[in-house]
Amino acid sequence: MSEVIDVDIALSILDHQLVDGDGKNCGKVDDLEIAGLDGDSPEIVAMIVGGNAWRSRGLLGRFAARLSGNAVHVPWSEVDSVTSVVSLKRPAAELRLNRGDARWGKLVGKVPGF
């Protein structure tokens, strides 16, 4: 994003759907990495998606974090736009956001009704 805009991160970014450069859903924004909190102009450095980003969300979050492994840090420079979704510039595979697709797809594919 080349343009500086004021955004309420709690309402506009956290827990919003990520859409990759190919238009596919590829997760949700679980947390943010922010630099400059001790100065006058803090800025978002990266979005944290999945994995151990959930560990601070109670018992179920800690359980999910153990199953999911490490979170993916997506640099803020990869964000194309922020609307009702957070659109990324590149495909999910290039940003490592599709790591569990094949593994979970096999598991869910065996569940009757899916």
Helices and strands as residue ranges (DSSP letters): H 9-12, E 17-19, E 25-28, E 31-35, E 43-49, G 51-54, H 58-68, E 72-75, G 76-78, E 79-82, E 86-88, G 92-95, H 101-109
